[in-house]
Amino acid sequence: MNLAKRLGVMHVFCIASGAMISSGIFVLPGLGYARAGPALVLSYLLAGLLAATGMLSTAELATAMPKAGSDYYFITRAMGPATGTVAGLFNWVSFSLKAAFALVGMGAVVALYVPLDARISGAALGVAFVVLNLVGVKEAARVQFALVAGLFGLMVVFVVRGMPVVSVERYIPFSPHGVPAVLATAGFVFVAYGGLLKIASVAEEVHTPGRTIPAGMILSLVVTAMFYALMVHVTVGVLPAEQLEGSVTPIADAALVFMGRRGQAALGIAAALAFLTTANAGIMTGSRYLLAMARDGMLPPVIGRVGGRFGTPFVAILVTGGLVILPLFVDLYVLVESASIGLILTNILANASVVMLRESRLQNYRPTFRAPLYPWLQVAGIIGFALLLVEMGVEAFLISSLLAVGGFCLYWFYGRARVQRESALLHILERITDRRLVGGSIERELKDIIRERDSIVLDRFDSLVEEATIVDVDASLDASELFRRVADALADRVDVPAADLGQLLLAREIETSTVIGDGLAIPHAIVPGKGVFAICLARSRAGFSFPEGDGPVYAAVVLIGTRDERNVHLRSLAAIAQIAQAPEFLTRWRAARGDQALRDLLLLGQRQRAPVGVPK
């Protein structure tokens, strides 16, 4: 059962921003300051720059494959189900732990005003957000919108009031623990940007994802990174080092300095809003990883069940809610490091997936947004994230290793016997080794995704192309030999002797050339009878030679029909002409691997389609 498409640009912005702005800024500055000193500002900026590489790669992947499950779905299609399962487990655990981290922060805020155990209040809020997400993604997104609007308003007040009282002396010395500490702290605070990729996990529920997802993600990163830098700058500049170091309420403490008790209370409210948005987004997006893995057979089917009343994956939401609530009793540093490690590895795999998918030359990999500076952006991101992991130390390595082993065991003992899936990696290996390793299933899956993404309504031309006969040769042929082969292939379908059909095509070509552009011809002929129309797709890698052509013809789309099918003939001519206008059409045509790849070029090409309800 497909999920409803209800989310727009502002929903995307609010889910991503709300998922990012929480404990990462309202709790971490104090813990980060203890590690890096005033250079903490650089750690936040460095983490943001690295987050941009993963964000741009994920935006490309999400517009190519807007499906629930985000990175798990992409990575599985890029690198195979084993790597995908490990990534899915990393993502689910990381996003759930980030939500738990937010509930810890919320509990700390509540404890400032109400004598209540932080773990109890956090668990109660976790249950409330599970119930909200069970009701529906749009309802959860509406709550997210209201919370984020209030959050940004209070953050603006903090920055505007705090900038005039910043003391430059508090920045001396700037980096007391050296550059390695700045890098390590960047990895530690990277969890603050973790929510940025969360939106891709609900891509299946986004309206017009090709435009909405990149716009929402880019806007969210720019705005959030700006506020992070400004708020950390104010906090470091107004609090004494001994007070800031290790504080779990640094923003509220800073607000007390220049805004008094009311200001402290207002920023306490801002922190509460931030924690609520992150917890909500964590449950909303984390559950979609389980949904995607269950759909693929990597988890029991019951986990992927979608409720008929609200259209939400209720079992996945309940399981995710359990994982969010249980870690409330875990040490805070372990919680932060575990969430950060998973998010860093997710970004590494997202960058690697873009490289795999592009280098595989999959014809139906067609993102509507492409990450710039390929492949240097992805390579820089992978190296940068790897350095963060190294600087985080042995404990980080052990945590990531345990998660990786857990994901691989899940695949090996459960999913391996149930899932046989092609990946872009296999396509690359096939090209390198010149051995047959793939059967085209990933191309078919990508084709179906494009049709769903672009809301393509199939018409008569699509049916004709799916049934089209293929003539595919390596050598150069002249027009008469091409028409002879086409006639042999179509004679039975149009009920005309092959010799006569070949002569009809040749006579029509001599009368008026059917070459309509560089490398493309659309030969056609009218045959006796009624209700007959057929297409033949012909390709010569060396090029066909036509009498009136200025150069070789690599693509010949032959149309044969009876006189009563004239309207279909004209619409087919128009469709082919529109599709062939794409700059990359001939390049893709010559590189297409197999008969179905040739058909897919026409099936997925940009053209005007017959409106629904209009005779085709």
Secondary structure, 3 states (H helix, E strand, C coil): CCCCCCECHHHHHHHHHHHHCCHHHHCHHHHHHHHHHHHHHHHHHHHHHHHHHHHHHHHHHHHHCCCCCCHHHHHHHHHCHHHHHHHHHHHHHHHHHHHHHHHHHHHHHHHHHCCCCHHHHHHHHHHHHHHHHHHCHHHHHHHHHHHHHHHHHHHHHHHHHHHHHCCHHHHCCCCCCHHHHHHHHHHHHHHHHHHHHHHHHHHHHECCHHHHHHHHHHHHHHHHHHHHHHHHHHHHHHCCHHHHCCCCCHHHHHHHHHHHHHHHHHHHHHHHHHHHHHHHHHHHHHHHHHHHHHHCCCCCHHHHCCCCCCCCCHHHHHHHHHHHHHHHHCCHHHHHHHHHHHHHHHHHHHHHHHHHHHHHCCCCCCCCCCCCCCCHHHHHHHHHHHHHHHHHCHHHHHHHHHHHHHHHHHHHHHHCCCCCCCCHHHHHHHHHHCCCCCCCHHHHHHHHHHHHHCCCCCCHHHHHHHCCEEEEECCCEEHHHHHHHHHHHHHHHHCCCHHHHHHHHHHHHHHCCCEEECCEECCEEECCCCCCEEEEEEEEEEEEECCCCCCCEEEEEEEEECHHHHHHHHHHHHHHHHHCCCCCHHHHHHHCCCHHHHHHHHHCCCCCCCCCCCCC
